Amino acid sequence: MSTTGFDAADELTGMLRATRTEAGVSGQLQALALAVSANLPVLLWGEPGIGKSAGMRQLADGLGVSLETVIASVHEPSDFAGLPVVGADPAHEGVTMAPPDWAVRLVKAGKGLVFFDELSSAPPAVQAALLRVVLERQVGSLRLPETVRVVAAANPPSSAADGWHLSPPLANRFVHLDWTFDARVVARGMAGTWPALSVPVVERSRTANAVAKARGTVSGFLTARPGLVHHLPSDAEARGRAWPSPRTWEMALRLLAVGYACGAEREPLATALVGAVGQAAGMEFLAYMEELDLPDPDHVLADPARFALPDRGDRQLAFLTAVVAAVQGRLTQQRWEAGWTVLAKAVDAGVPDVAARAATDLAVMRKPEWPVPSGIEAFLDLLDMSGAL
């Protein structure tokens, strides 16, 4: 067997690449894993050379999928929109937009992780072409499977080569996470041991309740703070990061539901929520969640006569929304009738207007063979006008 002068050097390099992992706590890794589990596009912000690409390799290994890295800054818009390929009869068959090889590999694999690096160094035309990839998973004429996760990375414009601020439409489609490093973790890693990435596992038995609680929480907050439903920042740098909009509140809803369903810790869930809707709206939402403390809607539906309606109006609305969502998630006659018992307590408390919307939603779930419960009487006029009966 022939040898070269580099054999020993290559062997040494291979030894240095051989590392192990150990259980550790990394809030940013957990927030990233939570957002990826919710199948939301994630954008990592950080200075060059602090381990964003290494984090992606670790995430792909943890998910057991392949990683496709695409350096956005060196591509043309057509690399994402597709290159036109004229067929034999374009007047009847149209023109196919040929996708790049990385997209074809992901479709063939059926799942995977695509990592768009150096996003802030990509010119506006390339960012515009990426919009459809991130939002619709469409690359040329090829559609990426829903099981493909999307993560991007960007350097702040001040440290990026020919850096650009992200356009607001593109920025508003990501969960933004600040990627930093811990000197102690780096020092431990140089010794050959890095922290392991723990991918959150959603428990099926908790999904319906998690969705109900998340819907009630987000709906109650936006009802109490309608001014935070949409707020486009005034300066270009802030518009290129996370800010609240109906789209990002839907992202927050998914993050919250996944967090409830997998028992996520508070810190990574809070980091991900702030990364979806921005610092100001996110911190206010977290404070609201701390004060809300919703009862478990499934427990209430199991014994509706024993619960007490919350005192505050926004908490009442959040709770009733959660109860109706829980009924919808697992609809039976018993749970539907229990829902009306819950809503009747709002009438007894003198706040039927708070339960009006929930009553309309609950009424349309009724199956023809189910009798009308007594608790519905207080809402008959409202439901008749809405056509729900």
N, C-alpha and C positions, 0 to 999 in steps of 0.2 A: 504494500500500500504506500503510495507516494505521499510525501509530506511537503508542506511549504513553510516558509519562515513565519507564517501567521498562525500556524496550528496551535501552538502553546498560548498565544495571545487570545485566540478565539475560545480556547478552553477556559482561560481565566475569565473572559467576559461572560461566558455561560454560567460560571459559578456565581458571579456577581448578580446575574439576573434571577438566580434561584432564591426566592424569598418565601416566607410563610406568613400566614395571617393569624391573628388572635382576636378574641372577643374584645371589643372596645366600643366606646360611645362617641359618635361623631354626629352632631346635630345636623350639619349640612348634608352629610351622606344620607341620613335618615329622611330629611326633607326631600332630597332628590328622589330617593326610592319611593316615597309616598306619592309624589307627583307623577312619577313614571307608572306606578301601580294604577293610578287614576287615569292613565293614558292621556295625559295632558302634555303638550309641548313645553319643554323647559329650556330656559336660557341661563347659562352660568356666566356671571360677570367676575372677572378677576385679572390681575396682572399676568403678563407672560411668565411661563415657567414655574407655576405653583401647583401643577398636578391635575389640571382639568382633564387632559387626555388620559392620564393614568386612572382617574376616577371613572371615566367611561369604560375603560377596559375592565375594571373591577366590577362595574355594574353589569356589563354584558356577561361576564363570567358568572355573576350571581344569578342572573336570569336564565343562564344556559342558552344564550342566543349568540349569533354572530354579530360583529360590529362592523359597520361600513362608515368610514370617516371620509367626509367630503370637505375640502378646504374651499369655503364659499368665495373667498377673495380672489381666487385664481380662475374662477369660472365665468362664462358669459351667460346672459339671460337665457339663451337657447339651450344651455346645458340643463336647465330646469324646466323650461317650457317645451322642450323637445325640438329636434331638428326635422324639418319637413322632408318627407320621402314621397316622391310622386310615383304613383302606381301606373298601371297600364291604362286605366280609364278614370282620370281624376274628376271628370265632370259628373260621373255617377258614383264612384267609390270614395271621392274626397281625397284629401292629402293626410297621410298618417304622420303624426309627430313622434319620431323615434326617441325612446327614452335612453338615458345613459346606462352603462353596464351595471353600476351599483344598484340601481332600481330594479333591474331585471333579476339580479341575484337575490334581492330581498323578496320579490314576488315568488320566485321559485322555492325559496326556503319556507315561505309562508309566515315567517315571523322574524324579528330581528330588531336591531337598534341602529338608527342612522344618526350620525353625529356631524352637524354642520359647524365646522370650526372657523374662527376668524370672521364671524358674521359682521362685526362692526367695521371691518376693513373692506367689505363688499360695497361697491357703489350702489346708488339708489336703484338703478335699473335691475341689478341682480337681486336686490332685496325685494323689489316688486315681483319678480319672477318666482321668488321663494314663497310669496304669499299663498299661492294655490297649493304648493307642496305641503305647507304647514297646516292650512285650513282644510283642504279637501283631500290631501294625500294623493294628488294627481301630479304625475311626472310625465310630461308629454301625453301620449295616448294610453299610458299605463297607470293603473290605480294601485297604490300600496295597500296591502291588507290592514285591517284595523288592529291586528296584532303587532304591527310594526310601531315601535316607540320612537319619538322624535326628540332629540336633545341638541341644543346648539351652545356655542361658547363665544364670548366676545370680550375683547379688551376695552377698557374705557377709552374713549376717543383720544384722550391726552397721551395714552401710551401705545395706541395702535398705529401700525404703519399706514399712513394715509387714511386715518380713521374718520368714520362718518357717524353722525347720530342716526340711530334707527328711526325709520319712518313710523309715525303713530299707528297706522294700520297693522304693521308687522309686529311692533312691540306689544300691542294689545292682544296678541294671540299666544303669548308665552307666560309661563310662571317664571318670574325673575328671581334668581338666587345669587347672592353674593358668595363667591368662592374664595375662601381664605385658607391660610395654612397655620398649623400649630407647630411651633418650633420643636416641641417635645416629641410630637408624632413623627416629624421629619427625622429627628435624631434617632428615634427608635427604628425608623425604617432603614436608615443607613446601616443599622446593626443587623438588618435582615428580617425584621418583623413589622408588618403593617396591620392596621385595624381592619377587621373583616366587615364587609357590607351585609347588613341584614335586610333582605327584601320583605316588606310587610305582607302578611297573608290574610286575605279577607275571609272571614268565617261566614259560610252561607247561612247559618242559623241566625246571624245578626244583621243580615243585609236589609231586610224589610224595616226593622226598627231603626237602623242607621239612616236609611233614606227618609223615614218619617221625621226623625229628630232634626236632620239637616234641613229639610224643607221648612219646618216650623221655625228654626233658628234664623235662617237667611231671610225668609219672608217677614218674620216679625221685626227684624232689624231694619230692613228697607222700608217697611211701613212706618216705623218710628223715625227714620232718617232718610226721607225721600231725596234730599239734596245730594246724597252720596251714591245714588243709582248710576249717575254718569257725571264725571268731572274730568274734562280734558285740561291738563296743566298748561300754563301759559308759556313756559320756556321750553326750548327745543330739547335740552338734555332730559328734563323730567318727562316729556312726551315720549322719549325713547326708552323709558323704563316702565314699571308697573303703574297703572292708574285705573280707577273704577269705571266700569261700563257694564251694561247688561251682559255682555259676553264674559267679562272677567268675574262677575258675580256668579254666573253659571259654573265657571271653573272653580270658584270657591265652594259652591254647593257640592260639586263632585269630590273635591278634596276633603270636605267635612264629612261627607257620607262614607268615603273610604276610610278616613281616620277613625270614625266611630266603629266601623265594621271590623277593623283590624286591631282596635285597641291601641291606637298610636299614642305616644307620649305627647305631652302638651307642647314642649319646645319645638320639635320638628313640625308639628301640625301648625303651630303659630307662625313659624318661619315660612312655610309653604303658603299659608293664607295671605300673609303680608306680601309675599312675592306675586300673588295673583292680582290683588286689588290696590296695592300701593301702601306706603308707610302710614299715611294719615288715616285713610279709611280702614286699613287693616287693624291698626291699634285700637281704634274706636270699636270695631267689630269684636275684637278680642275682649275688651272691657265689658261689652254687652253680654258676651257669652259667659263671662265669669259671674255676672249678676243674674243671668237668666235661670240657670239650674232647672231645666225642664224635667217634670216627672216622666218616667218611662211610659210612653203611650200604650204599650202592650199590657203593662200591669194595670193601667187605668181601665182599659177595655175589658180586662178579665173580671174586674169588680168595680164598675163605674159608680156605684152608689157611695163608695167610701172616700172618694177623692174630694179635695177642696180646690175650687177655681182660684188661680193666682189673683193677687190684688191689682197689679198694675195692668193698664190697658194693653201695652205692647206684649207683655208676658202672656196675657189672656189670648191674644190673637196668635202668638207663636205656638202656644200649647194646643189650641183648637185646630190650627193648621196641621200640626204634627199628628193629632188624633185622626183627622180625616185621611191624611196620607197613610197612616198605619192601617186603617180600614181598607183603603184602596189596595195596599200592598198584599193583603191576605183577606179577601172579601168573602165573608160568610154572613148568613142571616143574623146569627147571634152577635157578631162583631158590629154589623151595621146597626142593629137595634141598640147596642151599647153606645154607639156613637151618638145617637139621638138623646140618650140619657145624659151624656156628657154635655151636649149643646143646651139641653133644657136647663142645666145649672146656670148657664150664662143668662138665661131669661129670668130665673129666680133671683139672680144677683142684680137684676135691673140693667143689664148691658146686652140686650138682644141684638143691637147693631154690630157688636163685635163678632157675634156668631153668625151673622147673616150670610157672609160669603161662604163660610164653612158649611152652612146648612144647604146652600144651593149645590155645592160640590157633592155633599153626601146624598142629596135627593136623587141625583142622576145615576147613582150606583144601584138604585133599587131594581130588583128583578120583579117581573109582573106578578109572580105568585106570592111575593112577600106582602103581608098585611101592613097597613100604615100604622106606625107606632104612635102612642099617645104623645110622646115628646115633640112630635112634629107640629102640633096644633098651633103653637105660638108663631110658627113661621109660614102658615098656610097662605096668607095674603102675599108675602114676599115671593114664595115659590110659585104661586099662581101667576104673578106678573112676569116672572122670569121664564115661565114655560117648563119648569122642571117637573111639574106634576101633570 
